Amino acid sequence: MQLKLSYQEIQRLIADKTGKELPMCYGGPHTLRVSHQVPLMGSVGLDINVDRIEGTDLFLSYGGGAGIEFMVRTALGHYKGRPEMEFLELLEGNCLRLMLGKSHQMAALFERIQLTDIHFDEQSVMIDFVPRP
């Protein structure tokens, strides 16, 4: 089974929840490009790669140049230890582990489905999953 969300739908959800616009586009079959306007810097881009899925854990890597990678690592390190970040682990080499099963809402979902892939095309994010017996 597959859930397909357009980049526009995701951007609208993010804007509604955070008030921030994060334009996104296709960067490759497993790569999403995200940009953001940063004061004094202009538009800053970040490539987010879906490396693998293990159970309810999603392993991502990111890139965008040494300066951007440093900023992301610093920002994530700043929020480390906060309750809302308990599902995120910063790994070596610009890698992240999202422990989606630690979220109470997501844990209930993962009791019913198994995530198999997350990939991208020119307009959408596709989330592939199979129902659990």
N, C-alpha and C positions, 0 to 999 in steps of 0.2 A: 504494500500500500504506500501511497505517497501523499504528502501534504505539500502543496505548492503555494508559495507566497511571493508576490511581486515585490521588487525593491521599493516601489512607491508605497505599498501597504505597510511595509516594515518602517520606512522613513516616517510615515504618518503616525504610526504607533509610538515611535520614539519621540517625535515632536510633541505629541499629545501628553506623554508621560513626563518628559524632561524639559520641554520648551526649547530643545536644541535640534537644529537640523543637521543630520548626518547623511549627506548624499553617498550613495553606494552604487557600485556597478560591478560587472563581471570582470574578473581578473584571471580566470582559468577554471577548469572543471571543479577544482577544490579550493579556489582562491576568490575571496571577496575583497574588493577595493573600497575603502571607506575614506572619506575626506571630511575635514572640519576646518572652519575658519578660526584661526587663533590670532588674538590681538597682537599686533606688531610683527607677526610672521606671515600672515596671509593664509592661503589654503595649505593644509598639511594633509598628506596622504599616508595611508597605512594599508598594507596587504595582510589579510588574515587568511591563513591556510588551515584547512581541516586535515590534520595528519592521520588521525585514526580514532576509532571508537572502541572502547573496552567496557562492556557492560553499560553502566550509566555514566561513565566518564568520557568526556570529549577532550581530545588532545589537539591543541591548536599551536601554531607558530605564527609569528608576525614579523614583518619587515617593512622598511620604509626609509632606510638610510640610518647611519650611526646616530645622528642627532635625534631622530624620531624614536628610534629604539631605546635610547637612553631616557627620553621623556616618558615613554610608556612604562618602562621598568621602574623609574622613580615614582611615577604616579601610583602604580599598583603597589609598590612598596610602602607608600604613604598610607594606604588604606588597609594594609595587612593587619590582621587581628581584629578588625571590626566585625560585628556579627553579620552584617550584610555581605561580607566577603568570605564567609566560612566555606563556601563552595568553590573557591578559586585558589589554586596553588600555582605559584610562580616557580617554574622549573628553569634549569640551566639552558643557555643558548636561545633566548627569545622564545621560549615555549611556555605554554599555559596548560593547566589541567583544570577543566571545569567538571566538578563533581555534581552533576545534575541531580543525582539521586539523593543528595543531602537536603534538597529543597522539599518541604512537606508537600507542596502542590505537585511537583515533578515526581516525587516518590510514588504518589498515588497513580499517576499516569504510567510510570514504568512497571507497575504491577500488572498492567493490562497490555503493554506493548514492549517490543524490543527494538531499539533504534539500530538501523543497519548502515545508513549512510547519510551524509549531508553533502550536497553538491550544488553547482550553480550553472545557469545558462545566461544568455544575454539580458533577460528580463526578470529572472526569478531565482529564488532559493528553493531547492527541493529537499525535503526531509523524508527519507525512506524508512519504513518500519514494518514489522510484522506483528500481528496480534499474538499474545501469549495464550497458550491453551488453558 
